[in-house]
Amino acid sequence: MPPLRSLLRAGRLVSGLGGGAYGAATAEPDESPLLRGLGGAALGGLVLPGAIGSAARGFRRQVPLPKGQTGTRRGGISEALADYTYFGFLGSPDTMARASLGGAGGALVGALEMMGEGALKGDLDLLKRSGRVMKHLVGPGKDDGPRSWARHVFVESPEEFSKQYQRIAPTVQDPTAPEHYQRAQGWLGKFYGASDLVAMEALGKGGMSAQEAARYTLTGEPVSRTGQWALKAQREGRKLGGLPGFVSTQLAPFARVGIMGLEKGLEHTPVLGSIAHGSFQRTAAKARAPILKRIDQLQKDRAGVVKRLNKTLTDPQKQAAAQARLQSLDKRLAGENEKLARHTLPEASIQKQITQQALGAGAGAAGYAGRDKIDPRVGLVLGPLAGPAFVPYMAGREAKQQVERGEFAPGQLIGEVLKETSPLGAQPAALFYRPGREAARRFIPSGVSDIAEAMDPAFARESGTAAVRDAVERGEIDRPFLGTSGVASAAQARIPGLREQLPETFMPTDVFGDPRWKSQEVVGSPGPGGEQHDILRAFSRALFPSRESVMPPALNQSDPQQALLRDLGLRPGPPSTRVNIPGLNVPLQQTAASAAAVSKHRGFARQLAANLLSQMPQLQQMPDGPQKRLLARQLFETIQGRISRALAQGTLPLALSQGATLPEWLQPQP
């Protein structure tokens, strides 16, 4: 092993130990020293060295010049920022889990397609091929899926893994694309490539070509004209370097995966699948036509050279020239054949198209029904198991969310699904509709943010500009270290140690004051007595983050009483948890327990009012219209107001009994 690599490993070890010691030593009384130590060790020994190393490799790497120029150039700042961006996105445990499941899902769906097509055709060979794919994917053998994956990730060096990948995968059109060169760079690159490699090996056992197997794992070449144009534009933009290269990377960091996800998703969408398949076939045929002409001409030229070679056996000079010409033609033929293979799209039989669309429909149904069966946070991470049917799966989830909100809108559904065409969940378009927060997300690695959230005992933190400034003005918190602007707050929320300076927010509730999540965390929620499970909580937050995009709505139409409120034109928001000190317009400092108790206490008035409205037959029998909605609103506000006034006297004692305190500046000083 080169001495430099040994020194770098030793440096990581030292920085990891130092980070762990510092984290444990700076733990507050209400924090776990063990958790703080583990977080500091991960930050100092893994995340920060990884981020610095990725940027350094990008800066030094030689990249080809733009189209029309020959040679290479040093990557410089643009490639350093590009590699740093990719590391920032890919260093999160939930992204790593989704990527691994995506590769397995591609092979699983491929096997199911062979099985379905074989059953519809009565083709025993297809059924056997499906079995071979499944055996290699989940079998117990040393060369089968789980053990093969572990060997690739934990045993092989990056160079060995890269060779294995090149042996199985098709020849890449752009070897400088990050998804290719990063596979040979460290453990993280191996981790992301290993599941794709195992999946392509499995599909190859079933007789699938390398090019098509790569498409099933979303690492192949696009087959639609728009997809090919978009990926080519992104590649050429990256090669320009400088500002164009930086912009190309930031606008579409995972262009290939997103394009392939959309193409395969369309193939697996009922009805649209047949249209997409025909369109892709026509595009592929059009792309093959000039390639076939060039191959035909090259073969004719080669035959002529061979003929001349046979006639010049006695002339060494002419023979050498003919041999050189023959080698050149063979090289060009190999290149054209590779291009032909990339543009060769297997013709799917009617039976296969039916199977694909049935699997897509099943994935959509699973996405729709799954929100009621499993925690949405888990469903989002497991979604990539749908493989090529990931887009229908996400469409089903979004449709269910719209039903819960009571506002089914096909246009909005399509827009939300397009944000998540990539199973990696990057949402690159976020740079346009939330630029400030997205800038913080791009430049502070997700691994750093995950550590910050994992170590934070609060459920969440407020990073909105107005909320942070109000908290500072009321004396609830000191002025945050980075300031109160939106970008500064978003950045501070992602940095360990600084995140805790922002105002604490509590578990969101619905209009009746009940938690919108069934549990605070997927695993590691506080026990019946309030005991903390810090390590499990940190694990859950890293692997199953509580994203607002998948949270049940405050007014959930799946609840009959809440649906009644909407039907009557009433749309109340969640109850306020603010409790003012009598005589002052200053709120108590709430704890998680006191906020939950106050929210439920105030939500009870709404719930009781909704229950009374549901028992008024005269109101229910009125025809829908402005009069009914006006009457319902007046009745609801009157009933709720009277109940709330009756309960108001108990709100302050309830909050104090559950741990709420005076603001620090009002507390007696020792």
Secondary structure as UniProt FT lines:
FT   HELIX           3..25
FT   TURN            29..30
FT   HELIX           33..42
FT   HELIX           43..47
FT   HELIX           48..60
FT   STRAND          62..64
FT   TURN            67..68
FT   STRAND          72..74
FT   HELIX           76..90
FT   HELIX           93..121
FT   HELIX           124..138
FT   TURN            142..143
FT   HELIX           145..154
FT   HELIX           158..168
FT   TURN            175..176
FT   HELIX           178..181
FT   HELIX           182..184
FT   HELIX           186..205
FT   TURN            206..207
FT   HELIX           210..216
FT   TURN            217..218
FT   HELIX           225..240
FT   HELIX           242..251
FT   TURN            253..254
FT   HELIX           255..267
FT   TURN            270..271
FT   HELIX           272..311
FT   TURN            312..314
FT   HELIX           316..342
FT   HELIX           350..373
FT   HELIX           376..382
FT   HELIX           383..389
FT   HELIX           390..405
FT   HELIX           410..419
FT   TURN            423..424
FT   TURN            428..429
FT   HELIX           430..433
FT   HELIX           435..443
FT   HELIX           446..455
FT   STRAND          460..461
FT   HELIX           465..473
FT   TURN            474..475
FT   TURN            481..482
FT   HELIX           486..492
FT   TURN            493..494
FT   TURN            496..498
FT   HELIX           499..501
FT   STRAND          504..505
FT   TURN            511..512
FT   TURN            528..529
FT   HELIX           534..543
FT   HELIX           548..550
FT   TURN            557..558
FT   HELIX           560..567
FT   TURN            568..569
FT   TURN            582..583
FT   HELIX           592..614
FT   HELIX           617..621
FT   HELIX           626..648
FT   TURN            649..650
FT   HELIX           651..657
FT   TURN            658..659
FT   HELIX           664..666
//
